[in-house]
Amino acid sequence: MPPRRFSGHRSYGLKRQNHATVYFAQGVDGGNIKIGCTAVHVEERLEQLQNGSPVILQVIAMTDGGERMERGVHARFAHLRAHGEWFRPAPELLEFIEAFRIEPIRVIEAA
């Protein structure tokens, strides 16, 4: 398997961060949004998610925060839950995410 690189964000090559990150991931063509939390760099978490996904994923938003914040966001949007940590992209969720939006981060196969 060729090495991977990331678009849209610098990868630091470290396994763990000093803080947790709450992230929002979605397929590049839209669809449900994963609301997750990671203590590793978001690029590494995205690569883990990508390995199990049939669609190309990207992180569309992220913010400092731990499991408590993640649980709060899950509770706030529980009525939009599609499956597990995946939520339907209703306008109210998209509006919430807008405050944390970043340049999308994607996993790209190296040439």
PyRosetta script that sets phi, psi and omega in degrees:
from pyrosetta import init, pose_from_sequence

init()
pose = pose_from_sequence("MPPRRFSGHRSYGLKRQNHATVYFAQGVDGGNIKIGCTAVHVEERLEQLQNGSPVILQVIAMTDGGERMERGVHARFAHLRAHGEWFRPAPELLEFIEAFRIEPIRVIEAA")
pose.set_psi(1, 130.3)
pose.set_omega(1, -180.0)
pose.set_phi(2, -70.0)
pose.set_psi(2, 155.1)
pose.set_omega(2, 177.8)
pose.set_phi(3, -64.9)
pose.set_psi(3, 157.5)
pose.set_omega(3, -179.7)
pose.set_phi(4, -107.7)
pose.set_psi(4, 156.2)
pose.set_omega(4, 171.2)
pose.set_phi(5, -134.8)
pose.set_psi(5, 173.5)
pose.set_omega(5, -173.2)
pose.set_phi(6, -126.2)
pose.set_psi(6, 143.9)
pose.set_omega(6, 174.9)
pose.set_phi(7, -102.3)
pose.set_psi(7, 153.8)
pose.set_omega(7, 170.9)
pose.set_phi(8, 82.0)
pose.set_psi(8, -7.4)
pose.set_omega(8, -176.1)
pose.set_phi(9, -161.4)
pose.set_psi(9, 145.6)
pose.set_omega(9, -179.8)
pose.set_phi(10, -77.3)
pose.set_psi(10, 133.7)
pose.set_omega(10, 175.2)
pose.set_phi(11, -97.9)
pose.set_psi(11, 131.6)
pose.set_omega(11, -175.4)
pose.set_phi(12, -94.8)
pose.set_psi(12, -9.0)
pose.set_omega(12, 177.3)
pose.set_phi(13, 74.3)
pose.set_psi(13, 9.9)
pose.set_omega(13, 178.5)
pose.set_phi(14, -99.3)
pose.set_psi(14, 147.0)
pose.set_omega(14, -179.1)
pose.set_phi(15, -76.9)
pose.set_psi(15, -40.9)
pose.set_omega(15, -175.9)
pose.set_phi(16, -122.6)
pose.set_psi(16, 148.6)
pose.set_omega(16, 174.7)
pose.set_phi(17, -98.2)
pose.set_psi(17, 172.4)
pose.set_omega(17, 175.4)
pose.set_phi(18, -84.7)
pose.set_psi(18, -5.0)
pose.set_omega(18, -178.9)
pose.set_phi(19, -147.4)
pose.set_psi(19, 166.2)
pose.set_omega(19, 177.4)
pose.set_phi(20, -92.7)
pose.set_psi(20, 153.7)
pose.set_omega(20, 179.1)
pose.set_phi(21, -124.8)
pose.set_psi(21, 133.0)
pose.set_omega(21, 170.2)
pose.set_phi(22, -94.3)
pose.set_psi(22, 128.8)
pose.set_omega(22, -176.5)
pose.set_phi(23, -127.3)
pose.set_psi(23, 159.9)
pose.set_omega(23, 178.4)
pose.set_phi(24, -126.7)
pose.set_psi(24, 116.8)
pose.set_omega(24, -177.7)
pose.set_phi(25, -117.5)
pose.set_psi(25, 146.8)
pose.set_omega(25, -177.6)
pose.set_phi(26, -151.6)
pose.set_psi(26, 153.2)
pose.set_omega(26, 174.2)
pose.set_phi(27, -62.2)
pose.set_psi(27, 150.7)
pose.set_omega(27, -178.3)
pose.set_phi(28, -63.1)
pose.set_psi(28, -22.9)
pose.set_omega(28, 178.7)
pose.set_phi(29, -99.1)
pose.set_psi(29, 16.0)
pose.set_omega(29, 179.4)
pose.set_phi(30, 96.4)
pose.set_psi(30, -155.8)
pose.set_omega(30, -179.2)
pose.set_phi(31, 97.8)
pose.set_psi(31, -168.4)
pose.set_omega(31, -177.0)
pose.set_phi(32, -60.7)
pose.set_psi(32, 157.4)
pose.set_omega(32, -176.8)
pose.set_phi(33, -116.5)
pose.set_psi(33, 128.8)
pose.set_omega(33, 175.1)
pose.set_phi(34, -88.7)
pose.set_psi(34, 127.9)
pose.set_omega(34, 174.2)
pose.set_phi(35, -107.8)
pose.set_psi(35, 111.7)
pose.set_omega(35, -175.5)
pose.set_phi(36, -134.2)
pose.set_psi(36, 174.3)
pose.set_omega(36, 179.0)
pose.set_phi(37, -134.2)
pose.set_psi(37, 140.0)
pose.set_omega(37, 179.6)
pose.set_phi(38, -143.0)
pose.set_psi(38, 146.6)
pose.set_omega(38, 174.0)
pose.set_phi(39, -101.7)
pose.set_psi(39, -5.6)
pose.set_omega(39, 173.1)
pose.set_phi(40, -97.8)
pose.set_psi(40, 166.9)
pose.set_omega(40, 179.4)
pose.set_phi(41, -59.3)
pose.set_psi(41, 141.0)
pose.set_omega(41, -173.9)
pose.set_phi(42, -58.5)
pose.set_psi(42, -30.4)
pose.set_omega(42, 177.9)
pose.set_phi(43, -63.0)
pose.set_psi(43, -40.5)
pose.set_omega(43, 179.5)
pose.set_phi(44, -68.5)
pose.set_psi(44, -39.1)
pose.set_omega(44, 176.9)
pose.set_phi(45, -65.1)
pose.set_psi(45, -41.1)
pose.set_omega(45, 178.7)
pose.set_phi(46, -60.6)
pose.set_psi(46, -40.9)
pose.set_omega(46, 178.7)
pose.set_phi(47, -62.4)
pose.set_psi(47, -39.8)
pose.set_omega(47, 177.1)
pose.set_phi(48, -62.0)
pose.set_psi(48, -45.3)
pose.set_omega(48, 179.2)
pose.set_phi(49, -63.8)
pose.set_psi(49, -41.8)
pose.set_omega(49, -176.9)
pose.set_phi(50, -62.3)
pose.set_psi(50, -37.0)
pose.set_omega(50, 179.6)
pose.set_phi(51, -58.7)
pose.set_psi(51, -27.8)
pose.set_omega(51, -179.2)
pose.set_phi(52, -105.5)
pose.set_psi(52, 10.2)
pose.set_omega(52, -175.1)
pose.set_phi(53, -111.5)
pose.set_psi(53, 135.9)
pose.set_omega(53, 176.5)
pose.set_phi(54, -79.1)
pose.set_psi(54, -9.6)
pose.set_omega(54, 179.0)
pose.set_phi(55, -117.0)
pose.set_psi(55, 156.5)
pose.set_omega(55, 176.5)
pose.set_phi(56, -74.4)
pose.set_psi(56, 124.3)
pose.set_omega(56, -178.7)
pose.set_phi(57, -102.1)
pose.set_psi(57, 157.8)
pose.set_omega(57, 173.4)
pose.set_phi(58, -145.3)
pose.set_psi(58, 147.8)
pose.set_omega(58, 172.3)
pose.set_phi(59, -85.8)
pose.set_psi(59, 121.9)
pose.set_omega(59, -176.3)
pose.set_phi(60, -102.0)
pose.set_psi(60, -16.6)
pose.set_omega(60, -179.8)
pose.set_phi(61, -160.1)
pose.set_psi(61, 152.8)
pose.set_omega(61, 175.3)
pose.set_phi(62, -161.0)
pose.set_psi(62, 159.3)
pose.set_omega(62, 179.8)
pose.set_phi(63, -156.1)
pose.set_psi(63, 156.3)
pose.set_omega(63, 173.5)
pose.set_phi(64, -63.1)
pose.set_psi(64, 137.9)
pose.set_omega(64, 178.7)
pose.set_phi(65, 162.2)
pose.set_psi(65, 152.7)
pose.set_omega(65, -177.8)
pose.set_phi(66, -108.3)
pose.set_psi(66, -159.8)
pose.set_omega(66, -177.0)
pose.set_phi(67, -62.4)
pose.set_psi(67, -32.4)
pose.set_omega(67, 178.8)
pose.set_phi(68, -62.2)
pose.set_psi(68, -45.3)
pose.set_omega(68, 178.1)
pose.set_phi(69, -64.8)
pose.set_psi(69, -43.3)
pose.set_omega(69, 179.2)
pose.set_phi(70, -57.7)
pose.set_psi(70, -47.1)
pose.set_omega(70, 179.0)
pose.set_phi(71, -60.5)
pose.set_psi(71, -38.1)
pose.set_omega(71, 178.4)
pose.set_phi(72, -64.2)
pose.set_psi(72, -41.3)
pose.set_omega(72, 178.6)
pose.set_phi(73, -67.9)
pose.set_psi(73, -41.4)
pose.set_omega(73, 176.7)
pose.set_phi(74, -58.4)
pose.set_psi(74, -44.7)
pose.set_omega(74, -179.2)
pose.set_phi(75, -65.1)
pose.set_psi(75, -42.2)
pose.set_omega(75, -178.7)
pose.set_phi(76, -61.3)
pose.set_psi(76, -35.7)
pose.set_omega(76, -176.6)
pose.set_phi(77, -111.6)
pose.set_psi(77, 24.2)
pose.set_omega(77, -178.2)
pose.set_phi(78, -55.8)
pose.set_psi(78, -34.0)
pose.set_omega(78, -179.9)
pose.set_phi(79, -67.6)
pose.set_psi(79, -12.2)
pose.set_omega(79, 178.8)
pose.set_phi(80, -103.7)
pose.set_psi(80, 2.4)
pose.set_omega(80, -177.0)
pose.set_phi(81, -61.9)
pose.set_psi(81, 127.2)
pose.set_omega(81, 176.4)
pose.set_phi(82, -95.3)
pose.set_psi(82, -44.7)
pose.set_omega(82, -179.3)
pose.set_phi(83, -170.6)
pose.set_psi(83, 129.5)
pose.set_omega(83, 177.3)
pose.set_phi(84, 53.8)
pose.set_psi(84, -118.7)
pose.set_omega(84, 179.7)
pose.set_phi(85, -99.5)
pose.set_psi(85, 17.9)
pose.set_omega(85, -179.6)
pose.set_phi(86, -104.6)
pose.set_psi(86, 132.7)
pose.set_omega(86, -174.0)
pose.set_phi(87, -126.0)
pose.set_psi(87, 147.0)
pose.set_omega(87, 177.3)
pose.set_phi(88, -68.3)
pose.set_psi(88, 140.7)
pose.set_omega(88, -175.5)
pose.set_phi(89, -82.1)
pose.set_psi(89, 62.1)
pose.set_omega(89, 178.4)
pose.set_phi(90, -71.2)
pose.set_psi(90, 156.6)
pose.set_omega(90, -179.1)
pose.set_phi(91, -52.4)
pose.set_psi(91, -37.8)
pose.set_omega(91, -178.2)
pose.set_phi(92, -67.1)
pose.set_psi(92, -36.3)
pose.set_omega(92, 177.0)
pose.set_phi(93, -70.9)
pose.set_psi(93, -43.4)
pose.set_omega(93, 178.9)
pose.set_phi(94, -61.4)
pose.set_psi(94, -37.7)
pose.set_omega(94, 177.4)
pose.set_phi(95, -65.5)
pose.set_psi(95, -41.8)
pose.set_omega(95, 177.6)
pose.set_phi(96, -61.5)
pose.set_psi(96, -45.9)
pose.set_omega(96, -178.2)
pose.set_phi(97, -63.3)
pose.set_psi(97, -31.5)
pose.set_omega(97, -175.8)
pose.set_phi(98, -53.4)
pose.set_psi(98, -32.6)
pose.set_omega(98, -179.8)
pose.set_phi(99, -66.6)
pose.set_psi(99, -19.5)
pose.set_omega(99, -176.0)
pose.set_phi(100, -116.3)
pose.set_psi(100, 9.6)
pose.set_omega(100, -173.3)
pose.set_phi(101, -62.8)
pose.set_psi(101, 142.5)
pose.set_omega(101, 178.4)
pose.set_phi(102, -131.0)
pose.set_psi(102, 171.9)
pose.set_omega(102, 168.5)
pose.set_phi(103, -63.4)
pose.set_psi(103, 126.9)
pose.set_omega(103, -175.1)
pose.set_phi(104, -54.7)
pose.set_psi(104, 141.4)
pose.set_omega(104, 176.7)
pose.set_phi(105, -108.2)
pose.set_psi(105, 128.3)
pose.set_omega(105, 178.8)
pose.set_phi(106, -130.7)
pose.set_psi(106, 155.0)
pose.set_omega(106, 171.9)
pose.set_phi(107, -87.3)
pose.set_psi(107, 130.4)
pose.set_omega(107, -179.3)
pose.set_phi(108, -123.8)
pose.set_psi(108, 132.4)
pose.set_omega(108, 175.6)
pose.set_phi(109, -67.3)
pose.set_psi(109, 133.3)
pose.set_omega(109, 178.0)
pose.set_phi(110, -74.9)
pose.set_psi(110, 145.9)
pose.set_omega(110, -179.2)
pose.set_phi(111, -79.5)
pose.dump_pdb("model.pdb")
